[in-house]
Amino acid sequence: MTMPALRRLLFCLLLAGSLAGAWSGACLAQPVPSEQPPASAVVTDDQGFDDVLGHSAKVLIKLLVLAALLESALEIVFKWRPFIAYFDGRGVKTPITLLCAWAMVVHFDIDFLAPLLSDYQESTASVASEGVVHLFTAMIIAGGSSGVNNLLGALGYRRAVSAEDLKARPPKTEAWISVARVKPATAVGPVQVQISEGGGAFLVAGTIQSVSTRLKGLRFFIRDPGRLPTAGGISVAPNVAYKVRLAGQSAKGVALLSASTWETDGLRLGALVDIELSI
């Protein structure tokens, strides 16, 4: 006999012995028929236990509903693009959820923990302070909020969004490049993005109207006019040598080229390369 089977057998024997002992004790303690109270006045321990379970179930269902409401309210924040890009995977959701749950509990004076614990403690036990009750209630709701989110995700009603989901990705059959014009800027007006493929001549892929903004937070709200393209990338063939440069004119009409030229012997499938050049 294997060890798991032996453990199950021992557990069954112990359970059977406990049930037999409880049954024999109940039979020995049973009063004579003449001393038993009327049937209508009998309240068994099972009935009391059922009442406790029913009350506990009601409290837990209320807590689950509050957790679902909190999770739904925070969804608009946690799926906000700047929040995902800056705080995704940084452990910020937990304190925010706990703080919001605590504010909700204190503002609406929610106290489900005390009545729930009162079913399982002696009548002479001390009652916890209001601050402790609010804190633990908020922790339960916050923890339940995460559980509700995981449950909805497991059921397919909600999918977690990460920072990678916000970044446009090229198809697996090609590669992307993007070109941003950065300072120092000496050329005036729009500049050309020129690309040489396979050692051939430089051809114009597009123009850039201004210098790329250094305020990175603005890219969540507006497109970058100093980047080509302003979103996504320029489709290029993989495993092909490329050269990229910028071309423009000075204020006096003199032709200018970027201070450097970006070069590569080839890009792998699905690559996304951001290039920064100055002119």
C-alpha positions in Angstrom: 0.0 0.0 0.0 1.4 3.4 -1.0 1.9 6.2 1.5 -1.0 8.4 0.1 -3.4 5.4 0.3 -2.2 4.7 3.9 -2.8 8.3 4.9 -6.3 8.2 3.5 -7.0 5.0 5.3 -5.8 6.4 8.7 -7.8 9.5 8.1 -11.0 7.5 7.4 -10.4 5.4 10.6 -9.9 8.4 12.7 -13.0 10.1 11.3 -15.0 7.0 11.9 -13.8 6.7 15.4 -14.6 10.3 16.1 -18.1 9.9 14.7 -18.7 6.7 16.7 -17.5 8.4 19.9 -19.7 11.4 19.4 -22.7 9.2 18.7 -22.2 7.0 21.7 -21.7 10.1 23.9 -25.0 11.5 22.6 -26.8 8.3 23.4 -25.5 8.1 27.0 -26.3 11.7 27.6 -29.8 11.4 26.2 -32.4 12.1 29.0 -35.2 9.7 29.7 -38.4 10.4 27.7 -40.3 11.8 30.7 -37.6 14.5 31.2 -37.3 15.6 27.6 -38.8 19.0 26.7 -41.6 19.3 24.2 -40.5 18.9 20.6 -41.5 22.5 19.8 -39.0 23.8 22.4 -36.0 21.8 21.2 -33.2 23.8 19.6 -30.4 21.6 18.4 -26.8 22.5 17.9 -27.2 21.8 14.2 -29.9 24.4 14.0 -27.7 27.0 15.8 -24.8 26.1 13.5 -27.0 26.5 10.4 -28.0 29.9 11.6 -24.4 30.9 12.0 -23.5 29.7 8.6 -26.5 31.5 7.0 -25.6 34.8 8.7 -21.9 34.4 7.7 -22.9 33.7 4.1 -25.0 36.9 4.0 -22.1 38.9 5.3 -19.6 37.4 2.9 -21.9 38.0 -0.1 -22.2 41.7 0.9 -18.4 41.9 1.2 -18.1 40.3 -2.2 -20.5 42.8 -3.8 -18.6 45.7 -2.2 -15.3 44.2 -3.5 -16.8 43.9 -7.0 -18.0 47.5 -6.9 -14.6 48.7 -5.8 -12.9 46.7 -8.5 -15.2 48.2 -11.1 -14.6 51.7 -9.9 -10.8 51.3 -10.0 -10.8 49.7 -13.4 -11.0 53.2 -15.1 -7.8 54.1 -13.2 -5.9 50.9 -13.6 -6.5 50.8 -17.4 -5.6 54.4 -17.9 -2.7 54.5 -20.4 -0.4 56.7 -18.3 -1.0 54.6 -15.3 -0.2 51.3 -17.1 2.9 52.8 -18.7 4.4 54.3 -15.5 3.1 52.0 -12.8 2.4 48.6 -14.3 4.2 45.9 -12.4 5.4 48.4 -9.7 3.2 47.2 -6.9 1.2 50.5 -6.8 -2.3 48.9 -7.3 -2.2 47.3 -3.8 -1.8 50.5 -1.8 -4.3 52.4 -4.0 -6.9 49.6 -3.7 -6.4 49.5 0.1 -6.6 53.2 0.5 -9.8 53.4 -1.6 -11.3 50.5 0.4 -10.4 52.2 3.7 -11.9 55.5 2.5 -15.1 53.8 1.5 -15.4 51.9 4.8 -14.8 54.9 6.9 -17.0 57.3 4.9 -20.0 54.9 4.9 -19.2 53.4 8.3 -19.2 49.8 7.0 -18.7 47.2 9.7 -19.2 43.6 8.6 -16.3 42.2 10.5 -17.6 42.7 14.0 -21.0 40.9 13.4 -19.2 38.2 11.5 -16.7 37.5 14.3 -19.5 37.8 17.0 -20.9 34.5 15.7 -17.6 32.7 16.5 -16.6 34.3 19.8 -17.7 34.2 23.4 -20.1 36.8 24.6 -17.5 38.0 27.2 -14.9 38.6 24.5 -13.7 42.2 24.1 -14.8 44.2 21.1 -12.1 45.5 18.8 -11.7 49.3 18.4 -13.5 51.0 15.6 -10.2 51.8 13.8 -9.1 48.2 13.8 -12.4 47.1 12.6 -12.3 49.6 9.7 -8.8 48.6 8.8 -9.5 44.9 8.7 -12.7 45.4 6.8 -10.9 47.5 4.2 -8.2 44.9 3.9 -10.9 42.2 3.3 -12.6 44.3 0.7 -9.3 45.2 -1.0 -8.3 41.5 -1.1 -11.7 40.5 -2.4 -11.4 43.1 -5.1 -8.2 41.4 -6.4 -10.0 38.1 -6.1 -13.0 39.4 -8.1 -10.6 40.7 -10.8 -8.8 37.3 -11.0 -12.2 35.5 -11.1 -13.5 37.7 -14.0 -10.2 37.2 -15.8 -10.4 33.4 -15.4 -14.0 33.4 -16.7 -12.9 35.4 -19.8 -14.8 38.6 -18.9 -11.7 40.7 -18.2 -8.2 40.6 -19.4 -5.3 42.2 -17.6 -3.6 45.0 -19.6 0.1 45.6 -19.4 2.4 48.2 -20.7 3.3 45.9 -23.6 -0.3 45.9 -24.8 -0.1 49.7 -25.4 2.9 49.6 -27.7 2.1 49.0 -31.4 3.9 45.9 -32.6 4.7 45.0 -36.2 3.4 41.8 -37.9 5.6 38.8 -37.4 6.4 38.8 -41.1 8.1 42.2 -41.2 10.0 44.7 -39.1 9.4 48.4 -38.2 11.6 51.4 -37.7 10.7 54.9 -36.6 12.8 58.0 -36.8 12.7 60.9 -34.3 14.5 64.2 -34.8 16.2 65.4 -31.6 18.2 68.4 -30.6 20.6 70.1 -31.5 18.4 71.4 -34.3 20.1 73.6 -37.0 17.9 72.9 -40.0 14.8 75.0 -40.5 11.4 73.8 -41.7 10.5 70.2 -42.4 13.3 67.6 -42.8 13.3 64.5 -45.0 13.8 61.0 -43.7 15.9 59.2 -46.3 16.4 55.4 -46.3 18.8 53.4 -48.3 17.9 49.7 -48.8 20.5 47.1 -49.6 23.2 49.6 -50.4 21.1 51.4 -52.9 20.4 55.1 -53.2 18.8 57.1 -50.4 15.0 57.5 -51.0 12.6 59.8 -49.2 10.4 57.9 -46.8 8.6 60.9 -45.4 9.1 64.3 -43.6 9.3 65.4 -40.0 7.8 68.8 -39.2 9.5 69.7 -35.9 11.8 68.4 -33.2 10.6 65.5 -31.0 9.3 66.6 -27.7 11.3 65.8 -24.6 8.1 65.8 -22.4 7.6 62.1 -22.6 4.3 62.3 -20.7 2.7 64.2 -23.6 3.0 61.2 -25.9 0.1 59.6 -24.0 -2.2 62.5 -25.1 -0.9 63.9 -28.4 1.1 62.5 -31.4 4.7 63.4 -31.6 5.3 65.7 -34.7 9.0 65.1 -34.4 8.7 61.4 -35.2 8.1 59.5 -38.4 5.6 58.0 -38.2 3.8 59.7 -35.4 2.6 56.3 -34.2 3.6 52.8 -35.1 6.5 52.3 -37.5 7.8 52.2 -41.1 7.5 48.7 -42.5 10.8 47.4 -43.7 11.9 44.0 -45.0 13.9 41.7 -42.6 17.4 40.5 -43.2 18.2 43.5 -45.5 20.9 46.1 -44.9 19.5 49.6 -44.2 20.9 53.1 -43.8 18.8 56.0 -42.4 19.6 59.7 -42.4 17.9 63.1 -42.2 18.2 65.9 -44.9 17.2 69.5 -44.6 18.2 73.1 -45.2 19.7 75.8 -43.0 18.2 79.3 -42.6 20.4 80.4 -45.5 19.2 77.6 -47.8 22.3 75.4 -47.5 21.7 71.7 -47.7 22.3 69.8 -44.5 22.5 66.2 -43.5 22.1 64.6 -40.1 25.2 64.5 -37.9 25.3 60.7 -38.2 23.7 57.9 -40.3 22.0 55.0 -38.7 23.1 51.7 -40.2 22.2 48.0 -39.8 23.0 44.8 -41.6 19.5 43.5 -41.1 16.5 43.3 -38.8 14.9 40.2 -37.5 11.2 39.4 -38.0 9.0 41.4 -35.7 11.7 43.9 -34.8 10.7 47.5 -33.7 13.6 50.0 -33.7 13.3 53.6 -32.6 16.0 55.8 -34.2 17.0 59.2 -33.0 19.0 61.6 -35.3 19.8 65.3 -35.1 20.1 67.9 -37.9 
